[in-house]
């Protein structure tokens, strides 16, 4: 009798898991910064059928049903800052804080105050900045053509990935985007930001122009964005390969540091073999 009850219990658990796993809804939240300064949240629900009923003739599985909801977070042409913080875990979710400056309305009925009177009482029309916090999968900054200029995601804890085309750059620093100027900055402290004037694709070209890493090795190079006393820099670490005198295979780790603020090469590092015999290595 005990065995029979145990079997029934196990069957009930299996049936519950089976029906619970048949349909799973997943959400993908994307924060989009439009060219006109509007910030919207796009929520995509994906209902996918994971299990199929076994029959003599397999039934055609209908395509997953997806629905997208768009929520406007800030109006167009409003000045906002979007701060993107690396996650503390590996769930690939990033926290975004949108701060919108509130402009007090102009009161045309009230005459200007006399210059001889000094008031320390704040105006009732002054409004505090509007702050919104969201957790999303991706942040996308769009250009005037509606296509993404850059996208920001997270692949692992305490790190953000900046993508522009096929170029990817990792950083441990929080990022900030101004919705009016579309300027990208890194934030080293709540009160200190440094602008990133050179985007990843421009940085790649500058790294290639250094001659230390060539086009055949750039795809395997690891590129990061960091900040030190000299400023904000891209650092590309890769491997230089070639044949000495066309006969002997040689390789060596190389590094190129390029300023993210002016695009100039700050530092290069390579082995003495490539440094002094580079003309004989092809």
C-alpha positions as CSV (number, residue, x, y, z in Angstrom):
1,X,0.0,0.0,0.0
2,X,2.8,2.3,0.9
3,X,4.5,1.6,-2.5
4,X,1.3,2.3,-4.3
5,X,0.9,5.7,-2.6
6,X,4.6,6.5,-3.4
7,X,4.0,5.7,-7.1
8,X,0.9,7.9,-7.3
9,X,2.8,10.8,-5.6
10,X,5.7,10.5,-8.0
11,X,3.3,10.4,-11.0
12,X,1.5,13.5,-9.8
13,X,4.8,15.4,-9.5
14,X,5.9,14.4,-13.0
15,X,2.5,15.5,-14.5
16,X,2.7,18.8,-12.7
17,X,6.2,19.5,-14.0
18,X,5.2,18.5,-17.5
19,X,2.3,20.8,-17.7
20,X,4.1,23.6,-16.0
21,X,7.0,23.4,-18.5
22,X,4.8,23.3,-21.6
23,X,4.5,27.0,-21.9
24,X,7.0,29.5,-20.6
25,X,6.8,33.2,-21.0
26,X,10.0,35.2,-21.1
27,X,10.3,39.0,-20.9
28,X,13.0,41.0,-22.8
29,X,13.2,44.6,-21.6
30,X,15.1,47.0,-23.9
31,X,15.7,50.7,-23.1
32,X,15.9,52.8,-26.3
33,X,17.2,56.3,-26.5
34,X,15.8,57.9,-29.6
35,X,17.6,60.6,-31.6
36,X,15.1,63.2,-30.5
37,X,15.9,62.6,-26.8
38,X,12.9,60.5,-25.9
39,X,13.6,57.4,-23.8
40,X,11.2,54.5,-24.1
41,X,11.1,51.0,-22.5
42,X,10.2,48.2,-24.9
43,X,8.9,45.1,-23.2
44,X,8.7,41.9,-25.3
45,X,6.8,38.9,-24.1
46,X,7.7,35.6,-25.8
47,X,5.3,32.7,-25.1
48,X,7.1,29.6,-26.5
49,X,5.7,26.0,-26.5
50,X,8.5,23.8,-25.2
51,X,6.8,20.4,-25.2
52,X,4.8,18.6,-28.0
53,X,2.1,15.9,-27.8
54,X,3.3,12.6,-29.2
55,X,0.9,11.4,-31.9
56,X,1.1,9.1,-35.0
57,X,1.3,12.2,-37.2
58,X,3.3,15.0,-35.7
59,X,1.4,18.2,-35.5
60,X,2.9,21.4,-36.8
61,X,4.1,23.6,-34.0
62,X,2.8,27.2,-34.4
63,X,5.4,29.9,-34.2
64,X,5.9,31.5,-30.8
65,X,3.6,34.4,-30.1
66,X,5.3,37.6,-29.2
67,X,3.9,40.9,-28.1
68,X,5.8,44.1,-27.6
69,X,4.7,46.9,-25.3
70,X,6.3,50.4,-25.6
71,X,6.3,52.7,-22.5
72,X,7.5,56.3,-22.8
73,X,9.7,57.2,-19.9
74,X,10.8,60.7,-20.9
75,X,9.3,63.1,-23.5
76,X,11.2,64.1,-26.7
77,X,13.7,67.0,-26.5
78,X,13.9,66.7,-22.7
79,X,17.3,66.7,-21.2
80,X,18.0,63.5,-19.3
81,X,20.9,61.4,-18.2
82,X,20.8,57.6,-18.5
83,X,23.2,56.0,-16.0
84,X,24.0,52.3,-16.7
85,X,25.4,50.3,-13.8
86,X,27.1,46.9,-14.2
87,X,25.2,44.1,-12.4
88,X,26.6,42.4,-9.3
89,X,25.7,38.9,-10.5
90,X,25.6,36.9,-13.7
91,X,21.9,37.3,-14.5
92,X,22.7,39.6,-17.5
93,X,20.4,42.3,-16.2
94,X,21.6,45.9,-15.9
95,X,20.3,48.6,-13.7
96,X,19.5,51.9,-15.4
97,X,18.7,55.2,-13.7
98,X,17.1,58.0,-15.8
99,X,17.3,61.5,-14.4
100,X,15.3,64.2,-16.2
101,X,15.8,67.8,-15.4
102,X,12.5,69.6,-14.7
103,X,12.2,73.0,-16.2
104,X,10.0,75.4,-14.1
105,X,7.2,77.0,-16.1
106,X,7.5,80.7,-17.0
107,X,5.1,82.9,-15.1
108,X,4.3,85.8,-17.3
109,X,1.8,87.3,-14.9
110,X,4.2,87.9,-12.0
111,X,6.4,91.0,-12.5
112,X,10.2,90.6,-12.1
113,X,11.4,90.9,-8.5
114,X,13.1,94.1,-7.5
115,X,16.9,93.9,-7.6
116,X,17.0,95.5,-4.1
117,X,15.2,92.5,-2.5
118,X,17.1,89.3,-1.9
119,X,14.9,86.2,-1.2
120,X,16.3,83.0,0.2
121,X,13.0,81.2,-0.1
122,X,13.0,78.7,-3.0
123,X,10.4,79.4,-5.7
124,X,7.2,77.2,-5.5
125,X,7.6,76.6,-9.3
126,X,10.9,74.9,-8.9
127,X,10.6,71.2,-9.4
128,X,13.1,68.5,-8.4
129,X,14.6,66.3,-11.1
130,X,12.5,63.2,-12.0
131,X,14.4,60.0,-11.3
132,X,13.3,56.6,-12.6
133,X,15.1,53.3,-12.0
134,X,14.7,50.3,-14.3
135,X,16.2,46.9,-14.7
136,X,16.6,45.9,-18.4
137,X,18.4,43.5,-20.7
138,X,19.8,46.0,-23.0
139,X,20.3,49.8,-23.6
140,X,20.2,51.0,-27.2
141,X,21.1,54.5,-28.5
142,X,19.6,55.2,-31.9
143,X,20.8,57.5,-34.6
144,X,18.7,59.8,-36.8
145,X,18.0,56.9,-39.2
146,X,16.4,54.9,-36.4
147,X,19.2,52.3,-36.4
148,X,21.3,51.5,-33.3
149,X,24.5,53.5,-32.9
150,X,25.7,51.5,-29.8
151,X,24.1,48.9,-27.6
152,X,25.0,48.1,-24.0
153,X,24.5,44.7,-22.4
154,X,26.1,42.6,-19.7
155,X,27.7,39.2,-20.1
156,X,28.9,38.6,-16.6
157,X,28.9,40.2,-13.1
158,X,30.4,43.6,-12.6
159,X,31.0,44.2,-16.3
160,X,29.3,45.9,-19.2
161,X,29.7,45.2,-22.9
162,X,29.6,48.1,-25.4
163,X,28.7,47.0,-28.9
164,X,29.0,49.0,-32.1
165,X,28.6,46.9,-35.2
166,X,30.8,43.9,-34.9
167,X,33.1,45.6,-32.3
168,X,32.7,44.8,-28.7
169,X,34.4,46.5,-25.7
170,X,34.1,45.5,-22.1
171,X,34.3,47.8,-19.1
172,X,33.9,47.7,-15.3
173,X,32.9,51.3,-15.2
174,X,29.4,52.7,-15.0
175,X,28.3,54.5,-18.2
176,X,26.2,57.6,-18.7
177,X,24.4,58.9,-21.8
178,X,23.1,62.4,-22.3
179,X,19.8,62.2,-24.2
180,X,20.2,65.6,-25.9
181,X,23.9,65.6,-26.9
182,X,24.1,61.8,-27.0
183,X,27.5,62.1,-25.3
184,X,28.7,58.9,-23.6
185,X,30.7,59.2,-20.4
186,X,32.2,57.0,-17.7
187,X,31.5,57.8,-14.1
188,X,34.3,57.2,-11.6
189,X,32.3,58.9,-8.8
190,X,28.8,60.3,-8.4
191,X,30.1,63.8,-9.0
192,X,32.8,63.0,-11.6
193,X,32.3,62.0,-15.2
194,X,34.7,61.8,-18.2
195,X,33.4,61.9,-21.7
196,X,34.2,59.1,-24.2
197,X,34.7,61.0,-27.4
198,X,36.1,58.0,-29.4
199,X,33.6,55.3,-30.1
200,X,34.6,51.6,-30.3
201,X,34.9,51.4,-34.2
202,X,37.1,54.6,-34.2
203,X,39.2,53.0,-31.5
204,X,39.7,49.9,-33.6
205,X,41.0,52.0,-36.5
206,X,43.4,53.8,-34.2
207,X,44.7,50.6,-32.8
208,X,45.3,49.2,-36.3
209,X,47.1,52.4,-37.3
210,X,49.6,51.8,-34.5
211,X,51.0,48.9,-36.5
212,X,51.3,46.7,-33.4
213,X,48.1,44.7,-34.0
214,X,47.2,44.0,-37.6
215,X,43.8,43.3,-39.1
216,X,44.2,39.5,-39.1
217,X,44.7,39.6,-35.3
218,X,42.3,42.3,-34.2
219,X,39.3,40.0,-34.1
220,X,40.8,37.8,-31.4
221,X,42.1,40.7,-29.4
222,X,40.4,41.6,-26.1
223,X,39.5,45.3,-25.9
224,X,38.5,47.0,-22.6
225,X,37.6,50.5,-21.5
226,X,39.2,51.7,-18.3
227,X,40.3,54.9,-16.5
228,X,43.5,55.9,-14.8
229,X,45.3,59.1,-13.9
230,X,45.9,59.8,-17.5
231,X,42.3,59.6,-18.5
232,X,39.9,57.1,-20.1
233,X,41.6,54.6,-22.4
234,X,40.9,51.6,-24.7
235,X,43.3,48.8,-24.1
236,X,43.6,46.1,-26.7
237,X,45.5,42.9,-25.8
238,X,46.2,40.4,-28.5
239,X,48.9,38.2,-30.0
240,X,51.3,39.1,-32.8
241,X,52.2,36.3,-35.2
242,X,54.5,35.9,-38.1
243,X,57.5,34.1,-39.6
244,X,61.0,35.2,-38.9
245,X,62.9,35.4,-42.3
246,X,59.8,33.6,-43.7
247,X,60.8,30.3,-42.1
248,X,60.4,30.3,-38.4
249,X,57.0,30.7,-36.7
250,X,57.1,33.3,-33.9
251,X,54.4,34.8,-31.7
252,X,54.3,37.3,-28.9
253,X,51.6,39.0,-26.7
254,X,51.1,42.7,-27.6
255,X,49.2,45.5,-26.0
256,X,48.0,48.9,-27.4
257,X,46.5,51.6,-25.2
258,X,44.6,54.4,-27.0
259,X,42.9,57.5,-25.5
260,X,39.1,57.4,-25.6
261,X,39.2,61.2,-25.4
262,X,41.4,62.2,-28.3
263,X,42.1,59.0,-30.2
264,X,45.9,59.1,-29.8
265,X,48.0,56.1,-29.0
266,X,49.1,56.4,-25.3
267,X,51.3,53.3,-25.1
268,X,52.3,50.1,-27.0
269,X,53.9,47.0,-25.6
270,X,55.5,44.2,-27.6
271,X,58.4,41.8,-27.2
272,X,62.0,42.8,-28.2
273,X,61.8,40.2,-31.0
274,X,59.1,42.0,-32.8
275,X,60.3,45.5,-31.7
276,X,63.8,45.1,-33.2
277,X,63.3,42.4,-35.8
278,X,59.9,43.3,-37.0
279,X,61.1,44.2,-40.5
280,X,62.1,40.5,-40.9
281,X,58.9,39.0,-39.6
282,X,56.1,38.5,-42.0
